[in-house]
Amino acid sequence: MKQLIECVPNFSEGRDKAKIQQIVDAISLGGHVRVLDVDPGEATNRTVVTFVGTPDEVVEAALRGMKMAAQLIDMRAHHGAHPRMGATDVLPLIPVSGITLEECAALARTLAQRAADELGIPTYCYEASAFTPERKNLAVCRQGEYEGLPERMGSKELGPDFGNRPFDEAVAATGCTAVGARDFLIAVNFNLNTTSTRRANAIAFDVREKGRPMREGGKLTGKPLKDENGNPLMIPGSLKATKAIGWYIDEYGIAQVSMNITDINQTPLHVAFDEVCRAAAARGLRVTGTEIVGLVPRRTLIEAGKHYLRLQQRSAGITDDEIIHIAVKSMGLDELKPFVREEKVIEDMLADKSARRLIDLTAKGFVDLTASEAPAPGGGSVSAYMGALAAALGTMVANLSAHKAGWDDRWEEFSDWAVKGRRLADSLLDLVDEDTEAFNRIMAVFSMPKSTPEELKARAEALEAATLYATEVPLRTMKTALETFDVVEAMAQYGNPNSVTDAGVGALAARAAVLGAQLNVRINAAGLKDRAAADSLTAQADRIARKASEREADILKMVNAIIDK
C-alpha cells in the first residue's frame, strides 16, 4: 500500500490573493503533491491549504510553503480574528494510508527541526509530535500568540522545541510555527426526519464528548450547576473525540446533527453513525442519511463496510469496491446527492486514471495482449494471474459457504477464509503487473550508454540489480501462490460440497502458478553474477515447487473422494 499523508498548513494571510497563490504555487511546485483545497478567510486573515502526497514529497512541499510564507508575510503587520503566532501558524501532518500516526509524529519532528535549521523559523511540536504532555495542546504552544513571543523566546521552559533563541528581527518577521501530527478529522452531518433544531441539538448533546450542562433536579429547565471554581458541571456524551451541534438546513428542509470527529481511531465514522441513530430513536426520530463534508480516507469506508457486513453475518471476503458500496448504503451517504468517490475519497481522488495496468484489461484483452508480438506480459505475469485465479476460486467457495442456508452459525469461519483469499488474490494481481515491470527494467538497461569504462560499469551494475529484481518477483509469486493452497484445501475439506470442484481447480491453478513462476526464477537467476544469491533463490524456489506439488496431490485426492461418494 502506497504511503500517503495529508498536510493542512494554516498561513497568516487571507486577503492578498496574489500572496496566497504564490504560497500555493511553491507547495505544488513540480507536481509531486496534490493540492486539494485552498480556503482563505478575510476576517481571520488566514488561509488553510490542504495537500496530499507521499511522506517525502509532503515534507519538501511543506518546507517550500513555509519558506515562501516567511518571505511574503511580515507578522509585525498582521492582524486577524484567529489566534496566530507565525507566518505559517500551524502545520499538521495526517496519516491517510500505509502510515501510522506515530510515523507521522516522527516525520513532523524532523520537519520541525529542518524548518528551524534550514529556514531559521522557530518551531513548536504539538499534538502527537509533542515532546511533553502539555504541548500536545496547541493552545499551550501558542499561548500569548505572536505578541507573547518576545517573552517566550530564549526561555528554556517556554521557548520553542527547535530554533529557540532570544527574540530578534528574523523571528519578529516570521514568528513561530507549530508543527504536529494528528489523526484525520472527519466533518459529517447526520440527516434527521425532523425540522426541529432543538431536537437535533438534544441528540448532539447526547452524543458529543463534551455532553450537556448538568442542571438542578436533572431537569432541562433547571438552573445550570457549577463546581467550586465556577465552571459549569457537564454530563459527558457517549462519543469520545467528537464535537457536535444541531442545526436546520434550508437547502434540504431538514435538521441535522453536525459533527466533527477529531480522532477516527477512538470514534470511527460507523460508530458515530450507529450512536446518533440510537440517540435519535430514543427521542422518536430517525437518521435518514449521512453527509460527509470534505474528504475521508478510504480505510474509513472499508472499516464501516466490514462493520455492517458483520452485523448482517455476511462474508467480508469481497472486493473493496463492494465493501465501500455496503458502507455507502448502510449510512445513507448518497441520500441527499450521489456519493462520488473521486470527489470524497482521498485515494480515489489521487488515482491516476490514465495509468495502464494489465489487470485493468478485460479477460479477452489480457489474452489478446499476451498473444501479440509484445514481449510482455509473458509467463511470469500469466503465472501470477493463475495464482490470483486460484485464490479467487477458494474465496468464492468460502463466500458461498458463508451464505449457505443452514450454515448460519459458521458464517464467520468462512468469512475469515474469504478475507484471506481476497488478500492473496489482490497480492497476486499486483504481481501480474510487477512481473512485467521487472522485465521492462531489464530492457531499460540495454538502452543505457556504454561508450566509456564508467558507463559500462554503471550499465553492468544496473543490469545485475534489474536481474536480481526480476528473479525476486517470481519468487514472491511462488510464495504467495503457495499460500493459496491453505484456502483451497480448507474449502475442499469444509466448504460447500457442491463447490468442491471449484476448490480442486483452484489447487490445479495454484500449482501451475508456482511451477510457472519457478521457470522465471531459474532463467533470471542464471543471469546473475552473484552466484551465491542465485543459488539461494533457486534453492528456495525448488523447495516451494516440491511443496506445491505435494499439496496439489493431497487436495485432488480429497476432491476426488468427495466426487466419488
CORHU-V551425 format. One record per pair of residues at least 12 apart in sequence whose C-alpha atoms are under 8 Angstrom apart, sorted by sequence separation. I is the first residue (numbers start at 0). GAP is how many residues later the second one is. D is the distance in Angstrom with one decimal. If there is no record, write none. Layout:
((I | GAP | D) (I | GAP | D))
This chain:
((36 | 12 | 5.8) (37 | 12 | 6.5) (74 | 12 | 6.2) (92 | 12 | 7.7) (111 | 12 | 7.3) (125 | 12 | 5.9) (152 | 12 | 5.7) (153 | 12 | 4.4) (212 | 12 | 7.4) (244 | 12 | 5.8) (245 | 12 | 6.0) (401 | 12 | 5.1) (490 | 12 | 6.3) (491 | 12 | 7.1) (524 | 12 | 7.4) (35 | 13 | 7.8) (36 | 13 | 5.0) (73 | 13 | 7.1) (111 | 13 | 7.1) (152 | 13 | 5.1) (153 | 13 | 7.0) (243 | 13 | 6.6) (244 | 13 | 5.4) (400 | 13 | 6.5) (401 | 13 | 6.2) (445 | 13 | 7.9) (524 | 13 | 7.1) (34 | 14 | 7.5) (35 | 14 | 5.4) (36 | 14 | 7.1) (72 | 14 | 5.8) (152 | 14 | 5.5) (243 | 14 | 5.4) (244 | 14 | 6.7) (444 | 14 | 6.5) (488 | 14 | 7.1) (34 | 15 | 5.9) (35 | 15 | 5.3) (92 | 15 | 6.6) (125 | 15 | 7.1) (243 | 15 | 4.2) (398 | 15 | 6.7) (487 | 15 | 5.0) (34 | 16 | 4.1) (35 | 16 | 7.3) (91 | 16 | 7.6) (108 | 16 | 6.7) (124 | 16 | 7.9) (149 | 16 | 7.5) (150 | 16 | 8.0) (159 | 16 | 7.9) (242 | 16 | 5.5) (243 | 16 | 6.4) (397 | 16 | 5.1) (398 | 16 | 6.6) (487 | 16 | 7.3) (520 | 16 | 7.5) (521 | 16 | 6.1) (33 | 17 | 5.4) (34 | 17 | 6.5) (69 | 17 | 5.9) (107 | 17 | 7.6) (123 | 17 | 6.5) (149 | 17 | 5.2) (241 | 17 | 6.7) (242 | 17 | 5.2) (272 | 17 | 8.0) (305 | 17 | 6.5) (308 | 17 | 7.6) (397 | 17 | 6.7) (444 | 17 | 6.5) (520 | 17 | 6.6) (32 | 18 | 6.5) (33 | 18 | 5.3) (68 | 18 | 5.9) (69 | 18 | 7.5) (148 | 18 | 7.1) (213 | 18 | 7.5) (241 | 18 | 5.6) (242 | 18 | 6.7) (301 | 18 | 6.8) (304 | 18 | 4.9) (307 | 18 | 7.3) (444 | 18 | 6.0) (487 | 18 | 6.2) (488 | 18 | 7.8) (32 | 19 | 5.6) (33 | 19 | 6.4) (68 | 19 | 6.4) (212 | 19 | 6.5) (213 | 19 | 5.4) (241 | 19 | 4.6) (242 | 19 | 7.9) (304 | 19 | 5.7) (307 | 19 | 7.2) (397 | 19 | 6.2) (398 | 19 | 6.1) (487 | 19 | 6.4) (32 | 20 | 4.7) (108 | 20 | 6.2) (212 | 20 | 5.8) (213 | 20 | 5.1) (240 | 20 | 5.9) (241 | 20 | 5.9) (303 | 20 | 7.9) (304 | 20 | 7.5) (397 | 20 | 5.2) (520 | 20 | 7.2) (31 | 21 | 7.0) (32 | 21 | 7.6) (65 | 21 | 7.8) (107 | 21 | 6.4) (212 | 21 | 4.4) (213 | 21 | 5.7) (240 | 21 | 5.2) (241 | 21 | 7.7) (301 | 21 | 6.1) (304 | 21 | 5.2) (305 | 21 | 7.9) (441 | 21 | 6.4) (444 | 21 | 7.9) (65 | 22 | 5.9) (211 | 22 | 5.5) (212 | 22 | 6.1) (240 | 22 | 5.5) (300 | 22 | 7.8) (301 | 22 | 5.7) (304 | 22 | 4.2) (307 | 22 | 7.0) (394 | 22 | 7.0) (395 | 22 | 7.4) (484 | 22 | 6.3) (104 | 23 | 5.6) (105 | 23 | 6.6) (210 | 23 | 6.3) (211 | 23 | 5.3) (240 | 23 | 8.0) (300 | 23 | 5.6) (303 | 23 | 5.5) (304 | 23 | 7.9) (394 | 23 | 4.6) (517 | 23 | 5.9) (32 | 24 | 6.4) (104 | 24 | 4.4) (209 | 24 | 7.2) (210 | 24 | 5.3) (211 | 24 | 6.7) (393 | 24 | 7.5) (394 | 24 | 7.6) (441 | 24 | 5.5) (517 | 24 | 7.6) (14 | 25 | 7.3) (23 | 25 | 7.6) (31 | 25 | 6.2) (32 | 25 | 6.6) (103 | 25 | 8.0) (209 | 25 | 7.6) (210 | 25 | 4.1) (211 | 25 | 7.4) (240 | 25 | 6.7) (241 | 25 | 7.7) (301 | 25 | 7.3) (304 | 25 | 7.8) (394 | 25 | 7.9) (440 | 25 | 5.9) (441 | 25 | 6.6) (484 | 25 | 6.9) (13 | 26 | 4.7) (14 | 26 | 7.1) (101 | 26 | 7.2) (148 | 26 | 7.6) (209 | 26 | 5.3) (210 | 26 | 4.1) (239 | 26 | 6.5) (240 | 26 | 6.7) (300 | 26 | 5.9) (394 | 26 | 5.0) (483 | 26 | 6.7) (12 | 27 | 7.7) (13 | 27 | 4.9) (14 | 27 | 5.3) (19 | 27 | 7.5) (100 | 27 | 7.4) (208 | 27 | 5.7) (209 | 27 | 6.0) (210 | 27 | 7.8) (239 | 27 | 6.3) (300 | 27 | 7.7) (393 | 27 | 6.5) (394 | 27 | 6.3) (517 | 27 | 7.2) (13 | 28 | 5.1) (32 | 28 | 7.3) (207 | 28 | 7.5) (208 | 28 | 4.7) (238 | 28 | 6.7) (437 | 28 | 7.0) (441 | 28 | 7.9) (481 | 28 | 6.8) (13 | 29 | 7.9) (145 | 29 | 6.4) (207 | 29 | 4.9) (208 | 29 | 6.3) (391 | 29 | 6.6) (480 | 29 | 5.7) (481 | 29 | 7.7) (13 | 30 | 7.0) (14 | 30 | 6.0) (145 | 30 | 7.8) (205 | 30 | 8.0) (206 | 30 | 4.4) (207 | 30 | 6.5) (208 | 30 | 5.3) (390 | 30 | 5.2) (391 | 30 | 6.9) (480 | 30 | 7.8) (513 | 30 | 7.6) (514 | 30 | 6.0) (13 | 31 | 4.0) (14 | 31 | 7.8) (205 | 31 | 5.1) (206 | 31 | 4.7) (207 | 31 | 5.5) (208 | 31 | 5.0) (268 | 31 | 6.7) (390 | 31 | 7.0) (437 | 31 | 6.4) (438 | 31 | 6.5) (513 | 31 | 6.2) (12 | 32 | 5.0) (13 | 32 | 4.2) (28 | 32 | 7.6) (204 | 32 | 6.4) (205 | 32 | 6.7) (206 | 32 | 5.3) (207 | 32 | 7.1) (208 | 32 | 6.1) (209 | 32 | 8.0) (267 | 32 | 7.0) (437 | 32 | 4.9) (480 | 32 | 6.5) (481 | 32 | 6.8) (11 | 33 | 6.1) (12 | 33 | 4.6) (13 | 33 | 5.0) (27 | 33 | 6.8) (207 | 33 | 7.9) (208 | 33 | 5.5) (209 | 33 | 7.2) (238 | 33 | 7.1) (269 | 33 | 7.9) (390 | 33 | 6.2) (391 | 33 | 6.0) (480 | 33 | 6.1) (11 | 34 | 4.5) (12 | 34 | 5.9) (26 | 34 | 4.6) (44 | 34 | 7.0) (45 | 34 | 7.5) (207 | 34 | 5.2) (208 | 34 | 6.5) (269 | 34 | 5.2) (390 | 34 | 5.2) (510 | 34 | 7.9) (513 | 34 | 6.9) (10 | 35 | 5.6) (11 | 35 | 6.6) (25 | 35 | 7.3) (26 | 35 | 6.4) (44 | 35 | 5.0) (124 | 35 | 8.0) (207 | 35 | 5.2) (268 | 35 | 7.1) (389 | 35 | 7.9) (434 | 35 | 7.1) (437 | 35 | 7.4) (477 | 35 | 7.0) (478 | 35 | 7.8) (9 | 36 | 6.7) (10 | 36 | 5.2) (43 | 36 | 4.5) (44 | 36 | 7.2) (45 | 36 | 7.6) (123 | 36 | 4.8) (124 | 36 | 6.6) (141 | 36 | 7.8) (207 | 36 | 5.5) (238 | 36 | 7.9) (267 | 36 | 7.9) (387 | 36 | 7.1) (388 | 36 | 7.2) (476 | 36 | 7.7) (477 | 36 | 4.6) (9 | 37 | 5.7) (10 | 37 | 6.5) (26 | 37 | 5.8) (42 | 37 | 6.2) (43 | 37 | 4.4) (44 | 37 | 7.6) (122 | 37 | 5.4) (123 | 37 | 5.1) (140 | 37 | 7.1) (206 | 37 | 7.8) (237 | 37 | 7.9) (269 | 37 | 7.6) (387 | 37 | 4.4) (476 | 37 | 7.1) (477 | 37 | 7.7) (510 | 37 | 5.6) (9 | 38 | 4.5) (10 | 38 | 8.0) (25 | 38 | 5.6) (26 | 38 | 5.0) (42 | 38 | 6.0) (43 | 38 | 5.0) (121 | 38 | 6.1) (122 | 38 | 6.0) (123 | 38 | 6.8) (386 | 38 | 7.4) (387 | 38 | 7.2) (434 | 38 | 6.1) (509 | 38 | 7.7) (510 | 38 | 6.3) (8 | 39 | 6.0) (9 | 39 | 6.5) (25 | 39 | 5.6) (121 | 39 | 7.7) (122 | 39 | 5.3) (204 | 39 | 7.2) (387 | 39 | 7.9) (433 | 39 | 7.2) (434 | 39 | 6.9) (477 | 39 | 6.0) (7 | 40 | 6.5) (8 | 40 | 5.7) (121 | 40 | 5.7) (122 | 40 | 6.6) (137 | 40 | 7.6) (203 | 40 | 5.2) (204 | 40 | 7.2) (387 | 40 | 5.2) (476 | 40 | 6.5) (477 | 40 | 7.0) (7 | 41 | 5.5) (8 | 41 | 7.0) (23 | 41 | 7.0) (121 | 41 | 4.4) (203 | 41 | 5.2) (289 | 41 | 6.0) (291 | 41 | 7.3) (386 | 41 | 6.3) (387 | 41 | 6.0) (510 | 41 | 6.5) (6 | 42 | 8.0) (7 | 42 | 4.6) (22 | 42 | 5.4) (25 | 42 | 6.8) (120 | 42 | 6.7) (121 | 42 | 6.2) (203 | 42 | 6.0) (288 | 42 | 5.9) (289 | 42 | 5.4) (290 | 42 | 5.8) (430 | 42 | 7.3) (474 | 42 | 6.8) (509 | 42 | 8.0) (6 | 43 | 5.8) (7 | 43 | 6.7) (119 | 43 | 6.9) (202 | 43 | 7.6) (288 | 43 | 4.1) (289 | 43 | 4.9) (290 | 43 | 7.8) (384 | 43 | 6.6) (473 | 43 | 5.0) (474 | 43 | 6.9) (5 | 44 | 7.0) (6 | 44 | 5.5) (200 | 44 | 5.4) (201 | 44 | 7.6) (287 | 44 | 6.8) (288 | 44 | 6.0) (289 | 44 | 7.6) (383 | 44 | 5.4) (384 | 44 | 6.2) (473 | 44 | 6.9) (506 | 44 | 8.0) (507 | 44 | 6.5) (5 | 45 | 5.8) (6 | 45 | 6.3) (22 | 45 | 5.7) (199 | 45 | 7.5) (200 | 45 | 4.0) (288 | 45 | 7.5) (289 | 45 | 7.2) (290 | 45 | 7.5) (383 | 45 | 6.8) (506 | 45 | 5.4) (5 | 46 | 4.4) (21 | 46 | 7.4) (22 | 46 | 6.2) (115 | 46 | 5.8) (116 | 46 | 7.0) (199 | 46 | 4.5) (200 | 46 | 7.1) (288 | 46 | 5.6) (430 | 46 | 6.7) (473 | 46 | 6.3) (474 | 46 | 6.2) (4 | 47 | 5.7) (5 | 47 | 6.8) (115 | 47 | 5.0) (198 | 47 | 7.6) (199 | 47 | 6.6) (287 | 47 | 7.6) (288 | 47 | 7.7) (297 | 47 | 5.7) (383 | 47 | 6.0) (384 | 47 | 5.9) (473 | 47 | 5.9) (3 | 48 | 6.8) (4 | 48 | 5.8) (58 | 48 | 8.0) (62 | 48 | 7.7) (197 | 48 | 7.2) (294 | 48 | 7.5) (295 | 48 | 6.2) (296 | 48 | 5.7) (297 | 48 | 6.8) (383 | 48 | 5.2) (506 | 48 | 6.9) (3 | 49 | 5.4) (4 | 49 | 6.1) (65 | 49 | 7.9) (112 | 49 | 5.7) (121 | 49 | 7.5) (196 | 49 | 5.7) (294 | 49 | 4.7) (295 | 49 | 5.2) (296 | 49 | 5.4) (297 | 49 | 6.4) (382 | 49 | 7.9) (427 | 49 | 6.6) (470 | 49 | 7.0) (471 | 49 | 7.2) (506 | 49 | 7.5) (3 | 50 | 4.7) (4 | 50 | 6.1) (111 | 50 | 6.9) (112 | 50 | 7.7) (119 | 50 | 7.8) (120 | 50 | 7.0) (128 | 50 | 7.8) (129 | 50 | 7.2) (196 | 50 | 5.0) (293 | 50 | 6.6) (294 | 50 | 5.7) (295 | 50 | 6.1) (296 | 50 | 6.8) (297 | 50 | 7.9) (380 | 50 | 7.0) (381 | 50 | 7.0) (470 | 50 | 4.9) (2 | 51 | 5.6) (3 | 51 | 6.5) (6 | 51 | 7.0) (128 | 51 | 5.3) (196 | 51 | 5.6) (294 | 51 | 6.2) (380 | 51 | 4.3) (469 | 51 | 7.8) (470 | 51 | 7.7) (503 | 51 | 6.8) (1 | 52 | 7.8) (2 | 52 | 7.0) (5 | 52 | 7.7) (54 | 52 | 7.8) (58 | 52 | 6.4) (62 | 52 | 6.6) (66 | 52 | 6.5) (123 | 52 | 7.5) (125 | 52 | 6.4) (127 | 52 | 6.4) (128 | 52 | 5.7) (195 | 52 | 7.2) (291 | 52 | 7.8) (379 | 52 | 7.4) (380 | 52 | 6.7) (427 | 52 | 7.0) (503 | 52 | 5.9) (4 | 53 | 7.3) (8 | 53 | 7.8) (18 | 53 | 6.7) (120 | 53 | 6.7) (121 | 53 | 7.5) (122 | 53 | 5.6) (123 | 53 | 6.3) (124 | 53 | 5.7) (125 | 53 | 6.2) (126 | 53 | 5.6) (127 | 53 | 5.2) (194 | 53 | 6.5) (203 | 53 | 5.9) (380 | 53 | 7.9) (426 | 53 | 7.6) (427 | 53 | 7.5) (470 | 53 | 5.3) (120 | 54 | 7.3) (121 | 54 | 5.0) (122 | 54 | 4.8) (123 | 54 | 4.6) (124 | 54 | 5.0) (125 | 54 | 4.8) (126 | 54 | 5.9) (127 | 54 | 5.9) (202 | 54 | 7.3) (203 | 54 | 7.7) (380 | 54 | 5.5) (469 | 54 | 6.5) (470 | 54 | 5.8) (6 | 55 | 7.7) (120 | 55 | 6.1) (121 | 55 | 6.5) (122 | 55 | 5.6) (123 | 55 | 6.1) (124 | 55 | 5.4) (125 | 55 | 7.3) (126 | 55 | 6.1) (199 | 55 | 6.3) (203 | 55 | 7.9) (379 | 55 | 5.9) (380 | 55 | 6.3) (503 | 55 | 6.1) (120 | 56 | 7.1) (122 | 56 | 6.6) (199 | 56 | 6.1) (200 | 56 | 7.0) (379 | 56 | 7.6) (423 | 56 | 6.7) (467 | 56 | 7.6) (502 | 56 | 7.8) (84 | 57 | 6.4) (199 | 57 | 5.7) (423 | 57 | 7.7) (466 | 57 | 6.2) (467 | 57 | 7.2) (10 | 58 | 7.1) (83 | 58 | 7.2) (194 | 58 | 6.8) (195 | 58 | 7.9) (196 | 58 | 5.8) (272 | 58 | 7.0) (377 | 58 | 7.4) (466 | 58 | 7.4) (500 | 58 | 6.7) (194 | 59 | 4.8) (195 | 59 | 6.0) (196 | 59 | 7.7) (376 | 59 | 5.7) (423 | 59 | 7.7) (499 | 59 | 6.2) (12 | 60 | 7.2) (84 | 60 | 4.7) (85 | 60 | 6.6) (193 | 60 | 5.8) (194 | 60 | 4.9) (375 | 60 | 6.0) (423 | 60 | 6.9) (466 | 60 | 6.9) (467 | 60 | 6.8) (11 | 61 | 7.3) (83 | 61 | 5.5) (84 | 61 | 3.9) (192 | 61 | 6.7) (193 | 61 | 5.8) (269 | 61 | 7.6) (466 | 61 | 6.5) (82 | 62 | 6.4) (83 | 62 | 6.2) (84 | 62 | 7.6) (191 | 62 | 6.5) (192 | 62 | 7.4) (474 | 62 | 7.6) (481 | 62 | 7.2) (499 | 62 | 7.7) (11 | 63 | 8.0) (190 | 63 | 7.0) (191 | 63 | 5.7) (375 | 63 | 7.5) (420 | 63 | 6.9) (477 | 63 | 7.3) (484 | 63 | 7.9) (491 | 63 | 7.2) (499 | 63 | 8.0) (84 | 64 | 7.8) (190 | 64 | 6.5) (191 | 64 | 5.6) (463 | 64 | 6.2) (190 | 65 | 4.7) (191 | 65 | 7.6) (463 | 65 | 7.0) (471 | 65 | 7.6) (478 | 65 | 7.0) (492 | 65 | 7.2) (496 | 65 | 7.6) (11 | 66 | 7.5) (189 | 66 | 5.3) (190 | 66 | 6.8) (420 | 66 | 6.3) (470 | 66 | 7.7) (474 | 66 | 6.5) (477 | 66 | 6.9) (481 | 66 | 6.2) (484 | 66 | 7.0) (488 | 66 | 5.9) (491 | 66 | 7.1) (111 | 67 | 5.9) (188 | 67 | 6.0) (189 | 67 | 5.1) (419 | 67 | 7.6) (477 | 67 | 7.8) (484 | 67 | 7.7) (491 | 67 | 6.3) (110 | 68 | 7.7) (188 | 68 | 5.5) (189 | 68 | 6.4) (206 | 68 | 7.2) (188 | 69 | 4.3) (189 | 69 | 7.9) (206 | 69 | 6.8) (417 | 69 | 8.0) (108 | 70 | 7.4) (187 | 70 | 6.1) (188 | 70 | 6.0) (358 | 70 | 6.7) (416 | 70 | 6.3) (74 | 71 | 7.8) (107 | 71 | 6.2) (108 | 71 | 7.6) (186 | 71 | 7.7) (187 | 71 | 5.3) (11 | 72 | 7.3) (107 | 72 | 5.6) (186 | 72 | 5.9) (187 | 72 | 6.3) (203 | 72 | 7.9) (206 | 72 | 7.4) (107 | 73 | 6.3) (186 | 73 | 4.5) (187 | 73 | 7.9) (202 | 73 | 7.0) (205 | 73 | 6.8) (358 | 73 | 7.1) (11 | 74 | 6.9) (12 | 74 | 7.7) (185 | 74 | 5.7) (186 | 74 | 6.4) (357 | 74 | 7.2) (358 | 74 | 7.2) (10 | 75 | 7.9) (11 | 75 | 5.0) (104 | 75 | 6.7) (184 | 75 | 6.8) (185 | 75 | 5.1) (357 | 75 | 6.0) (10 | 76 | 5.7) (11 | 76 | 6.3) (104 | 76 | 5.0) (184 | 76 | 5.6) (185 | 76 | 6.7) (202 | 76 | 5.9) (356 | 76 | 6.6) (10 | 77 | 4.5) (11 | 77 | 6.5) (103 | 77 | 5.8) (104 | 77 | 7.9) (184 | 77 | 4.7) (202 | 77 | 6.2) (9 | 78 | 6.0) (10 | 78 | 5.8) (183 | 78 | 6.9) (184 | 78 | 6.4) (185 | 78 | 7.6) (316 | 78 | 7.0) (8 | 79 | 6.9) (9 | 79 | 5.6) (10 | 79 | 7.6) (182 | 79 | 7.2) (183 | 79 | 6.6) (184 | 79 | 7.1) (8 | 80 | 7.4) (9 | 80 | 5.4) (100 | 80 | 6.9) (182 | 80 | 5.7) (183 | 80 | 6.6) (202 | 80 | 8.0) (8 | 81 | 5.7) (9 | 81 | 6.5) (100 | 81 | 6.8) (182 | 81 | 7.0) (413 | 81 | 7.9) (8 | 82 | 4.2) (100 | 82 | 6.5) (182 | 82 | 7.9) (316 | 82 | 6.9) (7 | 83 | 5.9) (8 | 83 | 6.5) (185 | 83 | 7.9) (189 | 83 | 7.5) (6 | 84 | 6.9) (7 | 84 | 5.8) (251 | 84 | 7.9) (314 | 84 | 6.0) (6 | 85 | 5.8) (7 | 85 | 7.0) (6 | 86 | 4.7) (87 | 86 | 7.9) (90 | 86 | 7.3) (92 | 86 | 8.0) (189 | 86 | 7.7) (5 | 87 | 5.8) (6 | 87 | 6.2) (86 | 87 | 5.3) (88 | 87 | 6.9) (89 | 87 | 5.6) (90 | 87 | 6.2) (91 | 87 | 5.7) (92 | 87 | 6.2) (93 | 87 | 5.8) (94 | 87 | 7.8) (314 | 87 | 6.2) (4 | 88 | 6.6) (5 | 88 | 4.9) (85 | 88 | 5.7) (86 | 88 | 6.2) (87 | 88 | 7.5) (88 | 88 | 4.9) (89 | 88 | 4.6) (90 | 88 | 4.8) (91 | 88 | 4.5) (92 | 88 | 4.6) (93 | 88 | 5.4) (94 | 88 | 6.4) (95 | 88 | 7.3) (313 | 88 | 6.9) (314 | 88 | 7.7) (4 | 89 | 5.5) (5 | 89 | 6.4) (85 | 89 | 4.0) (86 | 89 | 7.5) (87 | 89 | 5.7) (88 | 89 | 6.3) (89 | 89 | 5.9) (90 | 89 | 6.3) (91 | 89 | 5.0) (92 | 89 | 6.4) (93 | 89 | 5.4) (94 | 89 | 6.8) (313 | 89 | 6.9) (4 | 90 | 4.6) (5 | 90 | 6.5) (84 | 90 | 5.7) (85 | 90 | 4.6) (86 | 90 | 7.6) (89 | 90 | 7.8) (91 | 90 | 6.5) (93 | 90 | 5.8) (383 | 90 | 7.9) (386 | 90 | 7.8) (390 | 90 | 7.8) (393 | 90 | 7.7) (3 | 91 | 6.7) (4 | 91 | 5.0) (84 | 91 | 5.8) (85 | 91 | 5.5) (193 | 91 | 7.3) (389 | 91 | 7.9) (3 | 92 | 5.4) (4 | 92 | 7.0) (84 | 92 | 7.0) (192 | 92 | 6.4) (394 | 92 | 7.4) (403 | 92 | 7.7) (2 | 93 | 7.7) (3 | 93 | 5.2) (191 | 93 | 7.0) (192 | 93 | 5.8) (383 | 93 | 5.9) (386 | 93 | 8.0) (387 | 93 | 7.7) (390 | 93 | 5.4) (393 | 93 | 5.6) (397 | 93 | 6.4) (2 | 94 | 5.5) (3 | 94 | 6.6) (4 | 94 | 7.6) (191 | 94 | 5.8) (192 | 94 | 6.6) (379 | 94 | 6.4) (382 | 94 | 7.8) (386 | 94 | 5.2) (389 | 94 | 6.7) (393 | 94 | 4.6) (396 | 94 | 6.3) (400 | 94 | 5.7) (1 | 95 | 6.9) (2 | 95 | 4.4) (3 | 95 | 7.1) (191 | 95 | 4.7) (192 | 95 | 6.4) (312 | 95 | 7.8) (392 | 95 | 7.5) (400 | 95 | 5.2) (0 | 96 | 7.3) (1 | 96 | 5.8) (2 | 96 | 5.7) (75 | 96 | 6.4) (190 | 96 | 5.6) (191 | 96 | 5.7) (314 | 96 | 6.8) (390 | 96 | 7.3) (399 | 96 | 7.1) (0 | 97 | 5.5) (74 | 97 | 6.7) (75 | 97 | 6.1) (189 | 97 | 6.5) (190 | 97 | 5.5) (191 | 97 | 7.5) (313 | 97 | 6.7) (314 | 97 | 7.0) (383 | 97 | 7.7) (386 | 97 | 7.6) (390 | 97 | 7.5) (393 | 97 | 6.4) (397 | 97 | 6.5) (73 | 98 | 7.9) (74 | 98 | 5.1) (189 | 98 | 7.7) (190 | 98 | 5.2) (312 | 98 | 6.3) (313 | 98 | 7.8) (316 | 98 | 5.9) (389 | 98 | 7.7) (396 | 98 | 6.5) (397 | 98 | 7.9) (4 | 99 | 8.0) (73 | 99 | 4.8) (74 | 99 | 5.9) (189 | 99 | 6.1) (190 | 99 | 5.8) (312 | 99 | 7.2) (314 | 99 | 7.1) (315 | 99 | 5.8) (316 | 99 | 7.3) (396 | 99 | 6.7) (72 | 100 | 7.5) (73 | 100 | 6.3) (74 | 100 | 6.4) (189 | 100 | 4.6) (190 | 100 | 7.4) (314 | 100 | 4.2) (315 | 100 | 7.7) (316 | 100 | 7.6) (317 | 100 | 7.5) (72 | 101 | 7.2) (188 | 101 | 5.8) (189 | 101 | 6.3) (313 | 101 | 7.3) (314 | 101 | 7.7) (316 | 101 | 4.2) (317 | 101 | 7.3) (187 | 102 | 7.1) (188 | 102 | 5.0) (315 | 102 | 7.1) (316 | 102 | 3.9) (396 | 102 | 6.2) (69 | 103 | 7.5) (187 | 103 | 5.7) (188 | 103 | 6.4) (314 | 103 | 7.0) (315 | 103 | 6.1) (316 | 103 | 7.3) (318 | 103 | 7.3) (396 | 103 | 7.9) (69 | 104 | 5.3) (187 | 104 | 4.5) (188 | 104 | 7.4) (314 | 104 | 7.8) (316 | 104 | 7.2) (317 | 104 | 6.6) (186 | 105 | 6.3) (187 | 105 | 5.5) (316 | 105 | 5.6) (396 | 105 | 7.2) (185 | 106 | 7.7) (186 | 106 | 5.2) (396 | 106 | 7.1) (185 | 107 | 7.6) (186 | 107 | 7.0) (185 | 108 | 7.9) (393 | 108 | 7.3) (185 | 109 | 7.5) (392 | 109 | 6.0) (393 | 109 | 5.7) (185 | 110 | 6.6) (392 | 110 | 6.3) (183 | 112 | 8.0) (392 | 112 | 7.7) (393 | 112 | 6.4) (183 | 113 | 8.0) (392 | 113 | 5.5) (391 | 114 | 7.9) (389 | 115 | 7.3) (390 | 115 | 6.9) (389 | 116 | 4.1) (388 | 117 | 7.1) (389 | 117 | 6.6) (389 | 118 | 7.8) (389 | 119 | 5.2) (390 | 119 | 7.8) (388 | 120 | 7.0) (389 | 120 | 5.3) (386 | 122 | 6.2) (385 | 123 | 5.6) (386 | 123 | 5.1) (385 | 124 | 6.7) (386 | 125 | 7.8) (385 | 126 | 7.1) (386 | 126 | 5.0) (385 | 127 | 5.4) (386 | 127 | 7.6) (384 | 128 | 7.7) (382 | 129 | 7.0) (383 | 129 | 6.1) (382 | 130 | 4.3) (381 | 131 | 7.9) (382 | 131 | 7.2) (382 | 133 | 5.4) (383 | 133 | 7.4) (382 | 134 | 5.7) (379 | 136 | 6.9) (378 | 137 | 6.8) (379 | 137 | 5.6) (378 | 138 | 7.5) (379 | 140 | 6.3) (378 | 141 | 7.5) (96 | 200 | 7.3) (95 | 201 | 5.6) (96 | 201 | 7.9) (96 | 202 | 7.5) (95 | 250 | 7.9) (33 | 316 | 7.5))
